Amino acid sequence: MMMRYWMIPALAALMLSAPVATAERIFIAGDSTAANYGADRYPQMGWGMALACNLDGSVAVENRAMGGRSTKSFIAEGRFDAIAKDIAAGDTLLIQFGHNDANQAKEERYTPLPDFRVNLLRFISMAREKGAQAVLLTPVARRSFKEDGSINDSFGSYAEVTRAVARETATPLIDLGYDSRVYVHGLGPEPAKAYFLHYSKEQAQAAGYTRWPDGIADDTHFSEMGARAMASLVAGRLKELNLPVSAHVTPRPAANPPTLGGPTCP
């Protein structure tokens, strides 16, 4: 089926000239919720660390997500250019930002919504120019519940811009913000703590998590369980998109994900 591309002549021209893609590698451009962490940071994991467990052995994951980065700082630090240098025809680029773009307290990160839109377009344009497949992701949910037990949409404005850009450019979208909110809401406020970095002082000491001598209550970053669950949500939607890479995706169930002490695949 022929896809209709948007309205910006440059993007249309890029698509017309792009080679036909076949599944090769999955690149991830994003923030700390997707990033890789070393063994010394366990149990903190980004969902990008667990994505490979939902793929067959023919597709590698190039996880370029980095903690604290917004579209603005990711581009300013040369991380965008590094992906542009390495990505090639047949690759897939997953683009998930919004957490740090929304942080008005940090000038180096904060990205007003119009600039956020322009930056997303830049990612899409680069991928298409290289013959790669761009996929937009809305920002993953935080463990943030209202008094009535419903869950907050912490990054709604940035998610809406992401959805709008996806529509305007006919770019495939994984609405991870929505899916993860439904998932975390279904867990409930207390059970959801196991999917984020929530450890009392006693729990941290018993588990040997010396980084948190007084415990930790982090509603943004994922434990191994959370990372595996979010990776399964991403993989499930990636499978449904029927892209070249989709044939190599076998989503693991998001319910009751295992904890194996790191990113090893079960």
C-alpha angles and dihedrals in degrees: 000000000000113000122220114230128201138280100257101105093214092057092046091051091050092053093049090054098041119110121243109272129232123185114274118134136354115225119195121206111186150090141288094299089067101028132115120252130193125242089262089066096053131162086035111091135163120226089245089068091061099040093090089063087068095053136074119246095264096073122064125202118230100193107195095162113128133194118257096015128134126185086266098053094036088059096039093053093053095251091122090052091049091056091045088055095050106033118094143181111300095028124118124224118205110199118196121165138138107097095086096027086066094053104107091176092070113058094193089060107031114106119183113226096256090052091045089056092050091049093052089051088052092055091049093047092050093050093049093047088056093047092249127133116248119208121186122215126195113230114280118249129264123221092258117142130183122227090260091058097254120125126249122241093226097182102029097140093051091045090052092052090049091051091047093051090049091053095044095049099034088239116158112254133208106196093209091158091062096039094049093047090053090047096048092043089053091054093053130225099288101038089046090065089077089062094054133046099283115143129147119225089260094048092049092049093046092050093045095243094155093172088074107045090164096038127253138252107192117162095183109051125066134239117216090273091052094046092051092047093050092046089054090052091050092047093049092055093041088056091052093052091072093219121152089266092051092079088064095051123097106174116218116221112272093212118095097355116199127250111220101165095261144001096310113135117239 
